[in-house]
C-alpha cells in the first residue's frame, strides 16, 4: 500500500509547516509514520517531521520499550523524535474512564507541542476505517450518538486523521510488504477497556455476520 495520496490530497502540498506524527509503536501509527517518512517527500521534508510518542506508563517496562522502539524508528528513518511521559497517578480517583482521560491528555499534549513549533503545525494520528466503524457502533449502542456525533472527524483543531478510509488489514499488509516491524500492546487483547472488549468480541462477530459492515459504516 504505497498510496500516500491519502495524505497528499488531505493538504495543500508541499507543506511548509512542521508535522507531528503521533506514534504509539503499534501497527497503525507505525504504518502512518513509515508511509510519510519513506514516501512523503512531496508532502513535507524530513527535517520537518517529528515522531511524537506519549508514554502513559501503564505497562511499566513494556511502556518504556515502546518509547525506545519509536525513538529507534525516528533515528532509522531520519526524522526527529519527541516523547512525553505521563504519570499514571494522574489518572487515579477520577470519575472519567481511563480511556477518556488518556484521550484528553493526548489532545492536550498535541496542542502544547504544536504551539511550540508554530501556529501552522499539523498533528497526524493513525485512526483508520475499523476505528471509525467501531466508534460509530460504540456511540450508537451507548446512546451517545446524539451528543457526540456518529463517527471520527477527519480534522479536529490541528489534528488530522488521513487514514479513515483505510482498513487495518491494509496497514498490516503494507508493513509486511515493507518488512517493517511494530510492537503489540497486550492491553488491546486483554479486554481491560470497553473499546478493547468491542474489538475482541463484538467486531469479529459483526464482520462475520456482515462482511461489508465496516465499509458501509465508513460510507455512512
N, C-alpha and C positions, 0 to 999 in steps of 0.2 A: 504494500500500500504506500506508494511513493507520492500520493496525491496531496502535496502541501498546498494545493489550490484552495482547499477548505480554509486555510489560514490566509492565503494570499488575497482571496476575494472578500475577506471579512474587513480588510483595512484598505486605505489608500496607500499602496506600497510604491517604493520602499519607505519604511518608517524612519523618521529622524529621531524619534524618542526612544527611551530605554524600554526594554521588555523584561518583566519579571515572570518566570515560569514557575508556578507552584509545583514542586516535585516531592512526593511523599516517599518515593522509592518503589512504589507499586507499578504494575504493568501500564496502567492508563497514563499516568503522568510521565513515566519514563519514555513511553512511546511518543507523547507530545513533544517532550524536550528533545529527544533524538531526532525526530522529524524536522524540527525547526533548526536545530544546530547543524544537522547533516545536509538538509535540502532547502533551507530557508534563506539562502543568500540574497534572493530577490525580495525578501520580506524585510530583513534587518541584518545589519552587520554583526558579526560575532562579538565584537567588543561592546555591543550594546545589550547583550543578553546576560542575564543573571539567573541561575537556578536558585530558587528560594525554598529552603526546607524548614518546616516547623516541627520541632521535636516536642511532642506532647509529654513525653516521659512516662507514659502509661505502662510501657513494657520494659522499662529499665534498660538492661543491657541490649535487648533487641532494638529498642528505640535508638540507642546510640550507634548501633551497627547500621541502621537505616541512614542516619546522618552521615556516617563515614562513607557509605555507599554513594550517596548523592554527591558528596564532595569529590569523590573519585571520578564520577561521571563528568562533572563540570571540568575537572582537570583534563580528562581524556578527550573531551570534545572542544577544548579551547575556549571555554567561557568562564565567567566569574561565578562565585558561589557565596551565598549568604545563608545564615541559619539563625533562627530564633528559638530559644529553649523556653518552654513554658513550665511552670511549677504545678505538678498535679494537685498540690494542696489548694490551689486557687479554685478548683472545681468542687471542693468539699462544702457540704452544708447548703448548697443551692437547691431551690425547688425546680429549677430548669433541668432538663435531661442533659447528660454528659455530651450527647451528640450536638444539641443545640448550643451549649456553652462553647464547645470546641469550634463550631461554625462561627459563632460571634467573635471568638478570639482570633480566628484566622482572618476574618474580614477586617478586624482592627489592625492586625499586622500588615495586611496588604495596603491599607490606606496609609499607614505611617511610613512604610518603606517606599511607597510610590511618591509620597510628598517629598521625601528627602532627595529623590532622584530627579524630580521635576514634575510640573503640573500635567504634562502630557504622557507620563509613564503609563504603560499598559501592563496589566496583570493577566496572564493566561492560566486558566485552570482546565483540567482534563475531563470534565464532565462529558459523558457520552450518551448515546441513544438508550442504552439499558438503564442508566441512571435516570434519564428523563421519564421513561416508561414507569419505572419503579416509583419515582416521585409522584407521578400522576395518580397511580393506584393508591399510594400511601395517603395522599391528601383526600382522595375520594372516600376511602374506607374509614378515615378518622374524622370526616366531616369538615376538614379544613379547606376544602377546595373553594368555598365561598369567600373565605377571608384571605387565603394565601395564593389563590390562583391555581391553575391546573398543572403547570409544568415548571421548567427552569428557564429563566431569562437568558438569552444569548449574551446580553450585556447588563451588568449591574454596576453602577458607578463606573470605576475604571477597570472593572474585571470583565473579561471576555471568555466565553466558552465556545471555541470554534469547532469542537468535535461532537456537537449534539446530535448530528445525523449519522454518526459513525458507530457501528456495533462494537462491543468489547471484543468479540471474536476476531474482528478485523484488525484491532490493535494488537492482539496476541499474535495473529498471523504475520503482521508487519514486523514485530520484534523477532519472531522466529526466522523470518526470511533475512533479516539484517544481522542475525546472530547477536542480538542484544539481550543481556540478562536483566532481571529485575528481582525485587525482594517481595516475598509473600508475607502479608500481615496476618498472623494466625487469628487475630480477633475477628477478621472477616468471615471466619469459618466456625467460630465458636457459638454464634447466636447470642452474644453478650448484649448487643444492642438490637432494637426493634428492626432497624434497617438491615442489619446482617441476617436476622431471622427471616425477613422477607426475601432476601437474596438467596438464602439457603433452602427455604421451604416453599414459599409461595410462588416465586417467579419460575422455578423449574416446572411446577405444575401448570401454571398459566401457559408457558411455552409449549408444554406437552399437549395440552388441550387445544391451544390456539397458536399454531406455529408462526403466524404473521402478527401476533399480538403486539410485539414491540414496534414493528413497522407502523401499524395502524395507530398506536398511541402517539408515536412521534409525529405522524401526519396530523393528528388531531391537535 
